[in-house]
Amino acid sequence: MSTGQTLLGQLEWERLHFHAPKDTAIFLGYRDALRVDQDYAKALSIGRQFLESKPPATNESLLSIRTECARDAIWARQYNIALGIVDTLL
């Protein structure tokens, strides 16, 4: 990612995420790689899967990931999903 080879970086993060789907650090790296390539719909999908499979341990983490999912939904122009996420945040 740091050398500008974002596609290769994204593939590596995807591989890591496949092998350790519940690892929060890997999840965040993979989601960030998807965002760099402006694949917001996939980033949203990965975020929602992560929340369903393993809720974060702290309320702050949960709030942060849900907020990021809402942002991804807005960037992916999936406004009804973004509104649903925002409603749960309020």
C-alpha positions, 0 to 999 in steps of 0.5 A, spaced: 500 500 500 505 504 501 508 504 495 502 505 491 501 498 489 494 498 492 491 493 488 496 488 490 495 491 497 488 490 497 489 482 495 494 481 501 489 484 506 483 480 503 488 474 504 489 475 511 482 477 512 480 470 509 485 467 514 483 471 520 476 474 519 475 475 526 481 479 527 479 487 528 486 489 526 486 485 519 479 487 518 480 495 519 486 494 514 482 490 509 477 496 509 482 501 508 485 498 502 478 497 499 476 505 501 483 507 497 480 503 491 474 507 492 470 500 493 465 503 498 460 498 497 465 492 498 467 496 504 460 496 507 459 489 506 465 487 509 464 492 515 456 489 516 459 482 516 464 483 521 459 486 526 454 480 525 460 475 526 463 478 532 461 485 535 467 489 538 468 488 545 467 495 547 462 500 546 467 505 543 469 500 538 462 498 536 460 506 535 466 507 531 465 501 526 458 503 525 460 510 524 465 508 518 459 503 515 454 509 515 460 513 511 461 507 506 454 507 505 453 514 503 459 514 499 456 507 495 450 511 495 446 506 499 442 512 503 437 507 505 442 503 509 446 509 511 439 512 514 438 505 518 445 505 521 444 512 523 438 510 526 441 505 530 447 510 532 442 515 535 
